[in-house]
Amino acid sequence: MSLFSRRIDKKLEAYQRGLVDTHYKEVENMYRQMRGWRHDYRNHIQVLKAFAAGGDMDAVRKYLDELDTDLNTVDTVVKTGNAMADAILNSKISLAKSRGITVQADAHIPVKLKMSELDLCCILGNLFDNAIEASLALPESERLIRVYMDMKGTQLYISFTNFTAGKKLEKTHGRFRTTKGEGHGFGLVRIDDIVARLDGYLSRNSEDGAFTTEILLPQL
């Protein structure tokens, strides 16, 4: 292995460690918020009872609106059947919503996966981060990410689609060009490497107004 290759491998490893650390911090923060909300649940009920006892229905409605807004920021909206996928997807959905991005997710993993949680984390985390970054270039009303996951026979199928600003993206040397920094390039490389190592299939497609990544990963 050449010195250049070793340097690239070290950079990729460092990027992967940083990526996983970021994802776990996002997940930890989401569950910390959920635990805090549950801890305060009894207090919220007591406040609402006090307002109701005093006949102050405007205060009840206002308080419920505030609770609804707070809960929406930590609500677990996706239950795939896989704990790691749930954690990553829900933390990223929460992040996307905080940035004015609508997410439509339909994800199911009804079997125990052969692939490691680390690989799953890297793939889903990178796909979501890329989709979020691209969506931010659009007006808030046009920001949309679609996520679909399910088993197709013995293979895990993953699909991410996000709307993009401007015309169809072009490839350079077989890869879609990126206008982002070094980390973005490493993210794409990490996905490619993992899919190749797991003997999977990957397709990226750019049509006017949308960018889609599809992945198939054998689970036998």
N, CA and C of each residue as an Amber inpcrd file, in Angstrom:
protein
   660
   0.8480000  -1.2030000   0.0000000   0.0000000   0.0000000   0.0000000
   0.8780000   1.2460000   0.0000000   0.6030000   2.2160000  -0.8560000
   1.4020000   3.4270000  -0.9700000   1.1570000   4.3470000   0.2160000
   2.0990000   5.3120000   0.3960000   1.9670000   6.2830000   1.4720000
   0.7020000   7.1040000   1.2850000   0.3900000   7.4510000   0.0200000
  -0.8190000   8.2250000  -0.2700000  -2.0670000   7.4500000   0.1360000
  -2.1040000   6.1560000  -0.1850000  -3.2560000   5.3270000   0.1580000
  -3.4340000   5.2210000   1.6660000  -2.3090000   5.0740000   2.3800000
  -2.3850000   4.9820000   3.8400000  -2.9240000   6.2780000   4.4380000
  -2.5160000   7.3970000   3.8520000  -3.0010000   8.6880000   4.3510000
  -4.4990000   8.8230000   4.1220000  -4.9360000   8.4010000   2.9410000
  -6.3640000   8.4570000   2.6410000  -7.1460000   7.5640000   3.5910000
  -6.6230000   6.3410000   3.8360000  -7.2990000   5.4190000   4.7510000
  -7.4020000   6.0080000   6.1480000  -6.3440000   6.6620000   6.6040000
  -6.3680000   7.2710000   7.9310000  -7.3840000   8.4040000   7.9980000
  -7.4640000   9.1930000   6.9130000  -8.4450000  10.2720000   6.8850000
  -9.8650000   9.7230000   6.8980000 -10.0760000   8.6440000   6.1510000
 -11.3980000   8.0170000   6.1160000 -11.7810000   7.4620000   7.4820000
 -10.8210000   6.8160000   8.1400000 -11.0880000   6.2630000   9.4700000
 -11.4200000   7.3740000  10.4650000 -10.6560000   8.4750000  10.3950000
 -10.9090000   9.5960000  11.3010000 -12.2730000  10.2130000  11.0230000
 -12.6110000  10.3210000   9.7470000 -13.9260000  10.8650000   9.3790000
 -15.0380000   9.9620000   9.8810000 -14.8650000   8.6530000   9.7220000
 -15.8750000   7.7000000  10.1740000 -16.0780000   7.7930000  11.6720000
 -14.9800000   7.8620000  12.4300000 -15.1030000   7.9670000  13.8830000
 -15.8450000   9.2470000  14.2740000 -15.5030000  10.3440000  13.5910000
 -16.1840000  11.6070000  13.8790000 -17.6500000  11.5580000  13.5210000
 -17.9750000  10.9180000  12.3970000 -19.3610000  10.7970000  11.9560000
 -20.1860000  10.0040000  12.9550000 -19.6780000   8.8470000  13.3540000
 -20.4070000   8.0010000  14.2980000 -20.5830000   8.7180000  15.6280000
 -19.5380000   9.4250000  16.0650000 -19.6300000  10.1650000  17.3200000
 -20.7180000  11.2320000  17.2370000 -20.7910000  11.9200000  16.0900000
 -21.8240000  12.9360000  15.8960000 -23.2140000  12.3240000  15.9300000
 -23.3860000  11.1950000  15.2380000 -24.6920000  10.5390000  15.1980000
 -25.1290000  10.0970000  16.5870000 -24.2100000   9.5120000  17.3350000
 -24.5770000   9.0390000  18.6700000 -24.9180000  10.2140000  19.5920000
 -24.2280000  11.3480000  19.4180000 -24.5500000  12.5220000  20.2300000
 -25.9400000  13.0400000  19.8890000 -26.2970000  13.0190000  18.5910000
 -27.6360000  13.4480000  18.1850000 -28.6980000  12.5320000  18.7910000
 -28.4430000  11.2300000  18.7300000 -29.3870000  10.2620000  19.2880000
 -29.5080000  10.4340000  20.7930000 -28.3540000  10.5980000  21.4610000
 -28.3590000  10.7730000  22.9090000 -29.1360000  12.0240000  23.3010000
 -28.9630000  13.0940000  22.5370000 -29.6790000  14.3340000  22.8330000
 -31.1730000  14.1620000  22.6760000 -31.5890000  13.4320000  21.6100000
 -33.0120000  13.2010000  21.3810000 -33.6380000  12.4440000  22.5480000
 -32.9710000  11.3730000  22.9940000 -33.5350000  10.5800000  24.0890000
 -33.4440000  11.3130000  25.4270000 -32.4500000  12.1860000  25.5770000
 -32.3860000  12.9950000  26.7900000 -33.5920000  13.9300000  26.8610000
 -33.9570000  14.5220000  25.7120000 -35.1430000  15.3780000  25.6710000
 -36.4030000  14.5780000  25.9810000 -36.4930000  13.3590000  25.4360000
 -37.6650000  12.5320000  25.6970000 -37.7660000  12.1690000  27.1700000
 -36.6330000  11.8090000  27.7930000 -36.6490000  11.4590000  29.2100000
 -37.0540000  12.6610000  30.0480000 -36.5490000  13.8480000  29.6490000
 -36.8920000  15.0590000  30.3930000 -38.3790000  15.3700000  30.3000000
 -38.9510000  15.1990000  29.1140000 -40.3800000  15.4720000  28.9430000
 -41.2120000  14.5070000  29.7750000 -40.8320000  13.2490000  29.7790000
 -41.5780000  12.2570000  30.5600000 -41.4650000  12.5390000  32.0520000
 -40.2620000  12.9750000  32.4610000 -40.0510000  13.2920000  33.8690000
 -40.9650000  14.4230000  34.3160000 -41.2100000  15.3780000  33.4070000
 -42.0480000  16.5270000  33.7400000 -43.5340000  16.2700000  33.5260000
 -43.8930000  15.0950000  33.0670000 -45.2810000  14.7980000  32.6950000
 -46.2460000  15.0690000  33.8440000 -45.9270000  14.5810000  35.0320000
 -46.8240000  14.7770000  36.1690000 -46.9910000  16.2600000  36.5010000
 -45.9000000  17.0070000  36.3880000 -45.9930000  18.4430000  36.6540000
 -46.9170000  19.1180000  35.6500000 -46.8140000  18.7230000  34.3880000
 -47.6770000  19.2940000  33.3550000 -49.1520000  19.0110000  33.6690000
 -49.4390000  17.7820000  34.0910000 -50.8130000  17.4060000  34.4210000
 -51.3400000  18.2570000  35.5780000 -50.5100000  18.4730000  36.5780000
 -50.9320000  19.2790000  37.7330000 -51.2350000  20.7200000  37.3160000
 -50.4150000  21.2660000  36.4290000 -50.6500000  22.6350000  35.9500000
 -51.9720000  22.7150000  35.2000000 -52.2180000  21.7380000  34.3250000
 -53.4560000  21.7210000  33.5500000 -54.6710000  21.5600000  34.4500000
 -54.5510000  20.7140000  35.4700000 -55.6470000  20.5460000  36.4250000
 -55.9530000  21.8520000  37.1500000 -54.9050000  22.5910000  37.5010000
 -55.0890000  23.8560000  38.2090000 -55.8030000  24.8700000  37.3160000
 -55.3850000  24.9450000  36.0610000 -56.0550000  25.8480000  35.1280000
 -57.5240000  25.4630000  34.9490000 -57.7670000  24.1410000  34.7930000
 -59.1340000  23.6590000  34.5810000 -60.0060000  23.9330000  35.8010000
 -59.4460000  23.7130000  36.9910000 -60.2090000  23.9440000  38.2220000
 -60.6080000  25.4110000  38.3520000 -59.7610000  26.3020000  37.8500000
 -60.0670000  27.7350000  37.9080000 -60.9060000  28.1980000  36.7360000
 -61.2570000  27.2690000  35.8420000 -62.0930000  27.6210000  34.6990000
 -61.3790000  28.4290000  33.6240000 -60.0490000  28.4430000  33.6680000
 -59.2770000  29.2370000  32.7050000 -58.9430000  28.3720000  31.4910000
 -59.8990000  28.2120000  30.5810000 -59.7150000  27.3390000  29.4190000
 -58.7310000  27.9220000  28.4060000 -58.6230000  29.2530000  28.3470000
 -57.6290000  29.8570000  27.4540000 -56.2170000  29.4560000  27.8830000
 -55.9950000  29.4460000  29.1810000 -54.6830000  29.0430000  29.6900000
 -54.4190000  27.5650000  29.4110000 -55.4570000  26.7300000  29.5170000
 -55.3250000  25.3020000  29.2220000 -54.9190000  25.1120000  27.7530000
 -55.6390000  25.8090000  26.8720000 -55.3420000  25.6770000  25.4380000
 -53.9300000  26.1540000  25.1130000 -53.5290000  27.2770000  25.6840000
 -52.1970000  27.8150000  25.4280000 -51.1190000  26.8390000  25.9270000
 -51.3360000  26.2870000  27.1060000 -50.3620000  25.3590000  27.6840000
 -50.2660000  24.0860000  26.8410000 -51.4180000  23.5890000  26.3810000
 -51.4200000  22.3950000  25.5380000 -50.7060000  22.6550000  24.2070000
 -50.8820000  23.8400000  23.6490000 -50.1860000  24.1960000  22.4080000
 -48.6710000  24.1910000  22.6230000 -48.2360000  24.7170000  23.7620000
 -46.8090000  24.7360000  24.0680000 -46.2620000  23.3250000  24.2350000
 -47.0320000  22.4720000  24.9090000 -46.6070000  21.0810000  25.0930000
 -46.5590000  20.3410000  23.7610000 -47.5270000  20.6130000  22.9030000
 -47.5780000  19.9570000  21.5980000 -46.3550000  20.3250000  20.7660000
 -45.9840000  21.5960000  20.7900000 -44.7950000  22.0490000  20.0640000
 -43.5390000  21.3910000  20.6200000 -43.4490000  21.3290000  21.9440000
 -42.2800000  20.7240000  22.5870000 -42.1810000  19.2400000  22.2650000
 -43.3060000  18.5600000  22.3100000 -43.3050000  17.1150000  22.0720000
 -42.9560000  16.7920000  20.6270000 -43.3950000  17.6380000  19.6950000
 -43.1100000  17.3890000  18.2840000 -41.6170000  17.3960000  17.9780000
 -40.8400000  18.0730000  18.8090000 -39.4010000  18.1360000  18.5680000
 -38.6970000  16.8570000  18.9650000 -39.3320000  15.9910000  19.7560000
 -38.6790000  14.7690000  20.2170000 -39.5060000  13.5230000  19.9330000
 -40.5900000  13.6900000  19.2380000 -41.4760000  12.5530000  18.9940000
 -40.7900000  11.4840000  18.1570000 -40.9400000  10.2300000  18.5430000
 -40.4020000   9.1190000  17.7730000 -41.3990000   8.7730000  16.6760000
 -41.0600000   9.1290000  15.4500000 -42.0160000   8.9840000  14.3660000
 -41.7820000   7.7370000  13.5330000 -40.6110000   7.1280000  13.6400000
 -40.2940000   5.9500000  12.8430000 -39.9620000   4.7760000  13.7620000
 -40.6220000   3.6560000  13.5250000 -40.3290000   2.4260000  14.2640000
 -40.1110000   1.3240000  13.2400000 -38.8530000   1.0610000  12.9230000
 -38.5130000   0.1190000  11.8630000 -38.4910000  -1.3270000  12.3340000
 -38.2630000  -1.5200000  13.6330000 -38.0250000  -2.8630000  14.1410000
 -36.5600000  -3.0970000  14.4350000 -35.7010000  -2.1170000  14.0790000
 -34.2670000  -2.1830000  14.3400000 -33.8920000  -0.9630000  15.1780000
 -33.3120000  -1.1910000  16.3570000 -33.0470000  -0.1120000  17.3060000
 -32.0950000   0.9340000  16.7440000 -31.0240000   0.5060000  16.0750000
 -30.0600000   1.4640000  15.5310000 -30.6950000   2.3150000  14.4390000
 -31.4460000   1.6730000  13.5300000 -32.1140000   2.4200000  12.4590000
 -33.1040000   3.4160000  13.0500000 -33.8690000   2.9990000  14.0740000
 -34.8180000   3.9010000  14.7270000 -34.1010000   5.1230000  15.2960000
 -32.9880000   4.8680000  15.9800000 -32.2590000   5.9540000  16.6340000
 -31.7230000   6.9520000  15.6210000 -31.0650000   6.4580000  14.5800000
 -30.4880000   7.3500000  13.5820000 -31.5720000   8.0940000  12.8050000
 -32.5770000   7.3660000  12.3090000 -33.6130000   8.0020000  11.5030000
 -34.3820000   9.0540000  12.2910000 -34.7670000   8.7250000  13.5240000
 -35.5440000   9.6760000  14.3110000 -34.7320000  10.9040000  14.7070000
 -33.4510000  10.7180000  15.0060000 -32.6270000  11.8770000  15.3470000
 -32.4440000  12.7770000  14.1300000 -32.2700000  12.1770000  12.9520000
 -32.0950000  12.9680000  11.7340000 -33.4080000  13.6400000  11.3090000
 -34.5250000  12.9510000  11.5090000 -35.8230000  13.5570000  11.1980000
 -36.0520000  14.7750000  12.0890000 -35.7020000  14.6430000  13.3660000
 -35.8270000  15.7670000  14.2930000 -34.9360000  16.9250000  13.8490000
 -33.7100000  16.6070000  13.4140000 -32.7810000  17.6330000  12.9360000
 -33.3320000  18.3070000  11.6860000 -33.8630000  17.5070000  10.7450000
 -34.4140000  18.0520000   9.5040000 -35.5880000  18.9850000   9.7940000
 -36.4840000  18.5590000  10.6780000 -37.6490000  19.3900000  11.0080000
 -37.2210000  20.7210000  11.6220000 -36.1650000  20.6880000  12.4320000
 -35.6930000  21.9240000  13.0540000 -35.1460000  22.8940000  12.0210000
 -34.8370000  22.3870000  10.8330000 -34.3140000  23.2260000   9.7530000
 -35.3500000  23.4470000   8.6430000 -36.6130000  23.1980000   8.9720000
 -37.6880000  23.4840000   8.0390000 -37.7780000  22.5150000   6.8840000
 -37.3670000  21.2750000   7.0910000 -37.3900000  20.2700000   6.0330000
 -38.4400000  19.2040000   6.3620000 -39.3770000  18.9810000   5.4560000
 -40.3790000  17.9370000   5.6300000 -39.7580000  16.5820000   5.2930000
 -40.0380000  15.5900000   6.1230000 -39.5340000  14.2380000   5.8840000
 -40.6980000  13.2640000   5.8090000 -40.7500000  12.4890000   4.7270000
 -41.7210000  11.4130000   4.5900000 -40.9540000  10.0980000   4.6830000
 -41.1840000   9.3560000   5.7590000 -40.4210000   8.1330000   5.9980000
 -41.3270000   6.9180000   6.0920000 -40.9800000   5.8880000   5.3640000
 -41.6790000   4.5970000   5.4110000 -40.5830000   3.5370000   5.5070000
 -40.2880000   3.1070000   6.7190000 -39.1300000   2.2330000   6.9280000
 -39.4990000   1.0240000   7.7770000 -39.1330000  -0.1550000   7.2830000
 -39.4270000  -1.4060000   7.9860000 -38.2240000  -2.3510000   7.8620000
 -37.7850000  -2.8700000   9.0030000 -36.7200000  -3.8730000   9.0040000
 -37.2110000  -5.0330000   9.8660000 -37.9540000  -5.9710000   9.2820000
 -38.6060000  -7.0340000  10.0590000 -37.7000000  -8.2030000  10.4300000
 -36.4130000  -8.1430000  10.0390000 -35.5130000  -9.2560000  10.3270000
 -34.2540000  -8.7320000  11.0110000 -33.5280000  -9.6300000  11.6550000
 -32.2340000  -9.2770000  12.2420000 -31.2180000  -9.1410000  11.1130000
 -30.5570000  -8.0110000  11.0610000 -29.6390000  -7.7500000   9.9670000
 -28.2900000  -8.4160000  10.1790000 -27.7150000  -8.8520000   9.0710000
 -26.3750000  -9.4400000   9.1110000 -25.3080000  -8.3490000   9.2270000
 -25.5580000  -7.2030000   8.6210000 -24.5890000  -6.1100000   8.6210000
 -24.4390000  -5.5200000  10.0190000 -23.3080000  -4.9030000  10.2720000
 -23.0390000  -4.3470000  11.5980000 -23.7960000  -3.0420000  11.8150000
 -24.0010000  -2.7030000  13.0840000 -24.6600000  -1.4410000  13.4030000
 -23.8100000  -0.2540000  12.9640000 -22.4880000  -0.4090000  13.0110000
 -21.5970000   0.6550000  12.5820000 -21.8110000   0.9630000  11.1000000
 -21.8820000  -0.0790000  10.2690000 -22.1100000   0.1230000   8.8390000
 -23.4730000   0.7590000   8.5800000 -24.4910000   0.2830000   9.2930000
 -25.8360000   0.8390000   9.1350000 -25.8560000   2.3080000   9.5300000
 -25.1800000   2.6370000  10.6210000 -25.1060000   4.0100000  11.0940000
 -24.4360000   4.9090000  10.0560000 -23.3250000   4.4480000   9.4950000
 -22.5900000   5.2470000   8.5130000 -23.4190000   5.4870000   7.2580000
 -24.0960000   4.4450000   6.7750000 -24.8910000   4.5940000   5.5510000
 -26.0590000   5.5430000   5.7670000 -26.8700000   5.2800000   6.7720000
 -28.0550000   6.1130000   7.0070000 -27.6760000   7.5390000   7.3930000
 -26.6610000   7.6710000   8.2360000 -26.2380000   9.0020000   8.6690000
 -25.7490000   9.8550000   7.5130000 -24.9140000   9.2690000   6.6550000
 -24.3870000  10.0050000   5.5100000 -25.4830000  10.3600000   4.5100000
 -26.3630000   9.3980000   4.2240000 -27.4470000   9.6600000   3.2730000
 -28.3310000  10.8030000   3.7680000 -28.6630000  10.7670000   5.0500000
 -29.5380000  11.8040000   5.5980000 -28.8310000  13.1540000   5.6330000
 -27.5650000  13.1720000   6.0460000 -26.8250000  14.4350000   6.1040000
 -26.7280000  15.0760000   4.7260000 -26.4510000  14.2660000   3.7090000
 -26.3630000  14.7880000   2.3470000 -27.6960000  15.3610000   1.8860000
 -28.7950000  14.6330000   2.2030000 -30.1260000  15.0900000   1.7980000
 -30.4980000  16.3860000   2.5100000 -30.1630000  16.5000000   3.7850000
 -30.4440000  17.7180000   4.5410000 -29.6680000  18.8890000   3.9610000
 -28.3880000  18.6840000   3.6930000 -27.5490000  19.7610000   3.1590000
 -28.0810000  20.2590000   1.8220000 -28.4720000  19.3340000   0.9480000
 -28.9970000  19.7260000  -0.3570000 -30.3290000  20.4540000  -0.2190000
 -31.1490000  20.0370000   0.7310000 -32.4680000  20.6460000   0.9170000
 -32.3770000  22.0900000   1.3850000 -31.3350000  22.4280000   2.1110000
 -31.2040000  23.7770000   2.6570000 -31.0130000  24.8300000   1.5680000
 -30.6510000  24.3910000   0.3610000 -30.4860000  25.3310000  -0.7470000
 -31.8270000  25.7480000  -1.3440000 -32.9000000  25.0880000  -0.9320000
 -34.2340000  25.3590000  -1.4650000 -35.0340000  26.2580000  -0.5260000
 -36.0550000  26.9460000  -1.0400000 -36.9850000  27.6560000  -0.1500000
 -37.6330000  26.6490000   0.7960000 -37.9690000  27.0790000   1.9880000
 -38.4800000  26.1460000   2.9990000 -39.7070000  25.3840000   2.5200000
 -40.5540000  26.0210000   1.7250000 -41.7790000  25.3770000   1.2470000
 -41.4970000  24.2280000   0.2780000 -40.2880000  24.1520000  -0.2700000
 -39.9500000  23.1290000  -1.2570000 -39.0390000  22.0360000  -0.6970000
 -38.7020000  22.1230000   0.5570000 -37.7720000  21.1600000   1.1540000
 -38.4950000  19.8620000   1.5150000 -38.0450000  18.7770000   0.9240000
 -38.6850000  17.4860000   1.1730000 -37.6750000  16.3620000   0.9960000
 -37.6560000  15.4450000   1.9590000 -36.8250000  14.2400000   1.8890000
 -37.7410000  13.0360000   2.0300000 -37.6020000  12.0820000   1.1130000
 -38.3610000  10.8350000   1.1990000 -37.4060000   9.6930000   1.5210000
 -37.7880000   8.9130000   2.5320000 -36.9710000   7.7690000   2.9560000
 -37.8200000   6.5040000   2.8810000 -37.2720000   5.4740000   2.2630000
 -37.9720000   4.1870000   2.2120000 -36.9750000   3.0750000   2.5050000
 -37.3620000   2.1730000   3.4120000 -36.5340000   1.0070000   3.7410000
 -37.4270000  -0.2070000   3.9400000 -37.0140000  -1.3280000   3.3880000
 -37.7590000  -2.5750000   3.5940000 -36.9150000  -3.7280000   3.0570000
 -37.3330000  -4.9260000   3.3610000 -36.6680000  -6.1010000   2.8180000
 -37.2520000  -6.4290000   1.4490000 -36.3930000  -6.6840000   0.4970000
 -36.7930000  -7.2060000  -0.8120000 -36.1770000  -8.5860000  -0.9330000
 -36.9770000  -9.5880000  -0.5880000 -36.4400000 -10.9400000  -0.5230000
 -35.4540000 -11.0430000   0.6180000 -34.2010000 -11.3650000   0.2940000
 -33.1560000 -11.4860000   1.3160000 -32.2600000 -10.2560000   1.3710000
 -32.6800000  -9.1680000   0.7190000 -31.8550000  -7.9710000   0.6820000
 -32.5560000  -6.7820000   1.3380000 -31.7610000  -5.9700000   2.0420000
 -32.2750000  -4.7390000   2.6250000 -32.2290000  -3.6440000   1.5630000
 -33.3880000  -3.0480000   1.2960000 -33.4860000  -1.9880000   0.2980000
 -33.5890000  -0.6400000   1.0090000 -32.7380000   0.3050000   0.6050000
 -32.7170000   1.6480000   1.1820000 -32.8310000   2.6580000   0.0530000
 -33.7530000   3.5980000   0.1860000 -33.9180000   4.6310000  -0.8340000
 -34.0730000   5.9910000  -0.1710000 -33.2640000   6.9650000  -0.6060000
 -33.3560000   8.3460000  -0.1440000 -33.5490000   9.2440000  -1.3640000
 -34.5740000  10.1030000  -1.3140000 -34.8120000  11.0710000  -2.3890000
 -34.9700000  12.4540000  -1.7780000 -34.2840000  13.4280000  -2.3450000
 -34.4680000  14.8060000  -1.9150000 -34.5480000  15.7070000  -3.1360000
 -35.3330000  16.7830000  -2.9960000 -35.4110000  17.7560000  -4.0780000
 -34.1530000  18.6010000  -4.0770000 -33.7580000  19.0560000  -5.2650000
 -32.5280000  19.8180000  -5.4050000 -32.7880000  21.1400000  -6.1130000
 -31.9010000  22.0880000  -5.8790000 -31.9990000  23.3800000  -6.5540000
 -31.2870000  23.3020000  -7.8970000 -31.8700000  23.9060000  -8.9130000
 -31.1880000  23.9580000 -10.2000000 -31.4530000  22.7490000 -11.0640000
 -30.6050000  22.5980000 -12.0820000 -30.7930000  21.5630000 -13.0780000
 -30.2080000  20.2310000 -12.6380000 -30.3100000  19.2500000 -13.5250000
 -29.7980000  17.9150000 -13.2760000 -28.3050000  17.9550000 -12.9700000
 -27.8980000  17.2090000 -11.9340000 -26.4840000  17.1540000 -11.5710000
 -25.7120000  16.3270000 -12.5870000 -24.4590000  16.7000000 -12.8000000
 -23.6150000  15.9970000 -13.7620000 -22.5340000  15.2070000 -13.0340000
 -22.0820000  14.1370000 -13.6670000 -21.0290000  13.2950000 -13.1030000
 -19.6660000  13.6940000 -13.6450000 -18.6360000  13.5170000 -12.8250000
 -17.2490000  13.6840000 -13.2370000 -16.4960000  12.4250000 -12.8570000
 -15.9030000  11.7620000 -13.8480000 -15.2000000  10.5000000 -13.6130000
 -16.1060000   9.4740000 -12.9220000 -17.3560000   9.4260000 -13.3600000
 -18.2890000   8.4300000 -12.8510000 -18.9340000   8.7720000 -11.5330000
 -18.6240000   9.9530000 -10.9670000 -19.2020000  10.3390000  -9.6790000
 -19.8910000  11.6890000  -9.8140000 -20.9600000  11.8710000  -9.0380000
 -21.6000000  13.1730000  -9.0070000 -20.6800000  14.1490000  -8.2920000
 -20.5500000  15.3290000  -8.8670000 -19.6750000  16.3330000  -8.2820000
 -20.3040000  16.9260000  -7.0350000 -19.4560000  17.3050000  -6.0860000
 -19.9230000  17.9340000  -4.8620000 -19.3340000  19.3210000  -4.7410000
 -20.1330000  20.2500000  -4.2680000 -19.6530000  21.6100000  -4.0310000
 -19.3600000  21.8200000  -2.5520000 -19.4690000  20.7420000  -1.7770000
 -19.2300000  20.8330000  -0.3410000 -17.7760000  20.5380000  -0.0310000
 -17.4460000  20.5090000   1.2360000 -16.0690000  20.3210000   1.6630000
 -15.6210000  18.8750000   1.6370000 -14.4400000  18.6660000   2.2470000
 -13.7940000  17.3700000   2.2100000 -14.6390000  16.2890000   2.8540000
 -15.3100000  16.6130000   3.9460000 -16.0960000  15.6100000   4.6630000
 -17.1880000  15.0030000   3.8150000 -17.8070000  15.8220000   2.9610000
 -18.8790000  15.3090000   2.1030000 -18.3440000  14.2310000   1.1770000
 -17.1560000  14.4790000   0.5670000 -16.5530000  13.4900000  -0.3120000
 -16.2740000  12.1940000   0.4090000 -15.7660000  12.2910000   1.6320000
 -15.5060000  11.1000000   2.4250000 -16.7930000  10.3480000   2.7250000
 -17.8820000  11.1000000   2.9390000 -19.1600000  10.4470000   3.2180000
 -19.6030000   9.5820000   2.0600000 -19.4740000  10.0950000   0.8480000
 -19.8330000   9.3160000  -0.3380000 -18.9240000   8.1040000  -0.4800000
 -17.6350000   8.3070000  -0.2370000 -16.6830000   7.1990000  -0.3380000
 -16.9970000   6.1250000   0.6920000 -17.3550000   6.5450000   1.9110000
 -17.6690000   5.5710000   2.9570000 -18.8600000   4.7150000   2.5580000
 -19.9010000   5.3480000   2.0140000 -21.0690000   4.5850000   1.5630000
 -20.6620000   3.6040000   0.4790000 -19.9080000   4.0800000  -0.5170000
 -19.4770000   3.2160000  -1.6180000 -18.6680000   2.0340000  -1.1010000
 -17.7410000   2.3010000  -0.1760000 -16.8770000   1.2380000   0.3490000
 -17.6720000   0.1830000   1.1090000 -18.6210000   0.6450000   1.9270000
 -19.4100000  -0.2980000   2.7230000 -20.2730000  -1.1680000   1.8230000
 -20.9380000  -0.5440000   0.8460000 -21.7920000  -1.2980000  -0.0750000
 -20.9660000  -2.3210000  -0.8520000 -19.7850000  -1.9170000  -1.3080000
 -18.9150000  -2.8390000  -2.0530000 -18.4560000  -3.9820000  -1.1610000
 -18.0580000  -3.6750000   0.0790000 -17.5780000  -4.7130000   1.0020000
 -18.6720000  -5.7200000   1.3320000 -19.9190000  -5.2560000   1.3730000
 -21.0410000  -6.1410000   1.7010000 -21.6650000  -6.7830000   0.4560000
 -20.9810000  -6.6350000  -0.6910000 -21.4780000  -7.2010000  -1.9580000
 -22.8670000  -6.6920000  -2.3010000 -23.0780000  -5.4220000  -2.0460000
 -24.3690000  -4.8170000  -2.3240000 -24.4040000  -4.1010000  -3.6590000
 -25.4940000  -3.3800000  -3.8650000 -25.7210000  -2.6350000  -5.1100000
 -26.0710000  -1.2060000  -4.7450000 -25.5060000  -0.2390000  -5.4720000
 -25.7780000   1.1700000  -5.2120000 -26.0400000   1.8990000  -6.5160000
 -27.0610000   2.7460000  -6.5040000 -27.3860000   3.5550000  -7.6790000
 -27.7090000   4.9710000  -7.2300000 -27.0870000   5.9560000  -7.9000000
 -27.4190000   7.3630000  -7.6690000 -27.9750000   7.9220000  -8.9550000
 -29.0930000   8.6200000  -8.8430000 -29.7500000   9.1300000 -10.0390000
 -30.1970000  10.5680000  -9.8250000 -29.8240000  11.4420000 -10.7520000
 -30.2240000  12.8420000 -10.6900000 -31.1180000  13.1750000 -11.8620000
 -32.3750000  13.4350000 -11.5700000 -33.3100000  13.9360000 -12.5650000
 -33.6290000  15.3780000 -12.2000000 -34.1990000  16.1120000 -13.1210000
 -34.5000000  17.5130000 -12.8630000 -35.3220000  17.6640000 -11.5850000
 -34.7170000  18.3110000 -10.6300000 -35.4490000  18.6170000  -9.4050000
 -35.3690000  17.5820000  -8.3060000 -34.7110000  16.4430000  -8.5340000
 -34.6480000  15.4140000  -7.4970000 -33.3660000  14.5940000  -7.6200000
 -32.8760000  14.1350000  -6.4650000 -31.6910000  13.2840000  -6.4050000
 -32.0410000  12.0510000  -5.5760000 -31.8140000  10.8660000  -6.1350000
 -32.1840000   9.6230000  -5.4560000 -30.9820000   8.6890000  -5.3380000
 -30.8260000   8.1320000  -4.1500000 -29.8370000   7.0810000  -3.9150000
 -30.5770000   5.8140000  -3.5270000 -30.2740000   4.7030000  -4.2100000
 -30.8720000   3.4100000  -3.9020000 -29.7670000   2.4140000  -3.5800000
 -29.9910000   1.6300000  -2.5280000 -29.0100000   0.6510000  -2.0860000
 -29.6920000  -0.6860000  -1.8000000 -29.0640000  -1.7780000  -2.2230000
 -29.4910000  -3.1280000  -1.8890000 -28.3490000  -3.8320000  -1.1850000
 -28.6370000  -4.4210000  -0.0030000 -27.6030000  -5.0760000   0.7820000
 -28.0500000  -6.4900000   1.1430000 -27.3270000  -7.5210000   0.6720000
 -27.6850000  -8.9100000   1.0020000 -27.6280000  -9.1490000   2.5070000
 -28.5710000  -9.9110000   3.0400000 -28.6350000 -10.1790000   4.4730000
 -28.6160000 -11.6660000   4.7980000 -28.1620000 -12.4870000   3.8750000
 -28.0220000 -13.9260000   4.1300000 -26.5870000 -14.2710000   4.4010000
